[in-house]
Structures are given as structure tokens and as C-alpha cells.
């Protein structure tokens, strides 16, 4: 089974800058989810 990857997709996958921003974006997303009521130390009420 051969996965078809276009040139632009390949470039995005190997570009460390894009990887870095995606990592930061995901980390922030997780942070906001955790702060928003999943195991947070503060009560929102």
C-alpha cells in the first residue's frame, strides 16, 4: 500500500518551523482545555 504524499505535504512535514509552531499550538490548546475545568486547582464558581 503506497501512501500518496504531494510535494507540498512533504515540505510541510519536513519543515522544522511549521513543526515547531504546530507543537506550540497543540500545547496551548491542551493547556486551555486543562485549565477550562479538567483537573484545574481553581474553582470557577
C-alpha positions as CSV (number, residue, x, y, z in Angstrom):
1,X,0.0,0.0,0.0
2,X,1.5,3.2,-1.1
3,X,0.6,6.4,0.6
4,X,0.3,9.3,-1.8
5,X,2.1,12.4,-0.4
6,X,2.3,15.5,-2.5
7,X,5.3,17.7,-2.7
8,X,3.7,20.5,-0.6
9,X,2.7,18.0,2.1
10,X,6.2,16.6,2.2
11,X,7.7,20.0,2.6
12,X,5.3,20.8,5.4
13,X,6.2,17.6,7.2
14,X,9.9,18.2,6.9
15,X,9.8,21.9,7.7
16,X,11.0,22.3,11.3
17,X,9.5,25.8,11.6
18,X,6.0,24.6,10.8
19,X,6.5,21.6,13.2
20,X,7.6,24.0,15.9
21,X,4.5,26.2,15.5
22,X,2.2,23.2,15.4
23,X,3.8,21.9,18.6
24,X,3.2,25.2,20.4
25,X,-0.3,25.4,19.0
26,X,-1.2,22.0,20.3
27,X,0.4,22.7,23.7
28,X,-1.6,25.8,24.1
29,X,-4.8,24.0,23.1
30,X,-4.1,21.3,25.7
31,X,-3.3,24.0,28.3
32,X,-6.6,25.8,27.7
33,X,-8.5,22.5,27.9
34,X,-6.8,21.5,31.1
35,X,-7.4,25.0,32.6
36,X,-11.0,25.0,31.5
37,X,-12.2,22.6,34.1
38,X,-10.3,19.3,33.7
39,X,-8.3,18.9,36.8
40,X,-7.8,22.6,37.5
41,X,-7.0,23.7,41.0
42,X,-9.2,26.7,40.9
43,X,-13.0,26.6,41.2
44,X,-14.8,28.7,38.6
45,X,-17.9,29.2,40.7
